[in-house]
Amino acid sequence: MSDARGGRAMRLAGLLRKELLQIVRDPSSIAIAFLMPVALLLLFGYGLSLDVERVPLALVIEHPGADSADFAAVLKGSRYFAPRALAAMRAARAALDAGRVDAVVHLRADFAARERGAGARVQLLVNGVDPNTARLIEGYVQGALSVWLEKRAAAQGSTLATPVEVEPRIWFNAGLRSRDFLVPGLVVVIMTLIGALLTALVMAREWERGTMEALMVTPASAGEILLGKLVPYFALGMGGMLLSVAMAKWLFEVPLVGSFWLLVATSALFLLAALGMGLLISSVAKSQFVAGQVAIIVTFLPAFLLSGFIFEIGNMPAPVRAITHLFAARYFVAIVQTLFLAGDVWTVVPPNAAALALMAALFLGLTWRKARKRLE
C-alpha cells in the first residue's frame, strides 16, 4: 500500500514538474496570467466609464440678464457640463445636428419677466441617439435647475416651496463612480480568460504535439494527469487574481469592504469552475485553434455580456435571464461586486458560492470521465 502511494506521489510530482517546465518555456502562459490582467485593467479601468461628465452643451440666452447669468453660472460650475454660449437657436441646432454638442438649453427673451410672474420655461433639446446618455443629461439639467432655484430662493430670504422633499441616501457606492462598479467585474472577466483559455490550450497542445499518447502509455491514471495539469494553472490563476485585486484596490482605489479571505475562497471556487470548463473543452477539441475559439465563445463572451458585469440581468428578457444561470461568471460577479462594495452579505455570498462549487464539480467530473474513457 505504501509503495503504491509512493508511486502515485512520484508520478504526480513528475507530471507537475513537466507542466511547470512547460509553463516556464512557454512565455505565453505567463503573459496570459500576469500581463493580460494588467493590460485589461488599464484599458477598461481608464477607458471604459458609464459616467457622463463634461457634456458639450450649447447655451442660448436670447436676452442676457442677472437671472439668466446666474443660471448659466450653475451650468458652468457643474462637472457634468461644458457649456458654450451661442447667439441663436439656428446655430445651436446646427451644432446639435453636427454632433458638436449633445444638448441645447434655450432661455427665451422673456425668461426674466416670466420667471417673476407666471413662470418661465426652459427649453431643452437632447441628442437621443444614445437614450441612456440622453436621460442622464435630462436629469443633470433638471438637477442644475433645482440648484439654481434653491440658490435664488435663499438669496431672497425664502425657501423653495416644494410639496415633496427628497432626501437621497446612496448606499454601497456613495461617490457614484462607475469605476467602482466595473473594476470588480473586470476581475471576473480576467479570471475567466486565465482559467478557461489557458487550460483550453493545454491538452489540445498535447494532442497536436503527440505527447498525449506518450502520457497515455505511462502508469499515470487519468486523475493524476488532470491533477498535474490543474494545479500549476490554478496557481497561475490565483496569482492573476491577486494582481487584479491589488490593482483594483491601490491603483483604481476601489474599496474592498468585505473579507479578503472570503474573496480568495470564492475566487478559488470560480477558478476551479473555469479550469474545469477549459479542460473539458481541451479534452474534446484536439486543435489549439478550435479549443481557443470555443473557450472564447463559451466562457469569455457570456462573462462579458450575460454576467451582470455591464448589463443588468434584471433588465434582460426572461429567456435570456434563464440562460444566464448556465454560466459561472453570473454567480461570481454577484459575489465580487457584493464583497467589494457592500461587504460580507450572507444572503448573497453563500448561495452563489454553492452554485460555483456545483459547477466546478460538474465540469471537473465530466473532464475526468472523458479523459478516463480515452485512457481505457
Beta strands, then each sheet from edge to edge (+ up, - down):
strand 1: 55-61
strand 2: 81-86
strand 3: 103-107
strand 4: 122-126
sheet 1: 2+ 1+ 3+ 4-
end
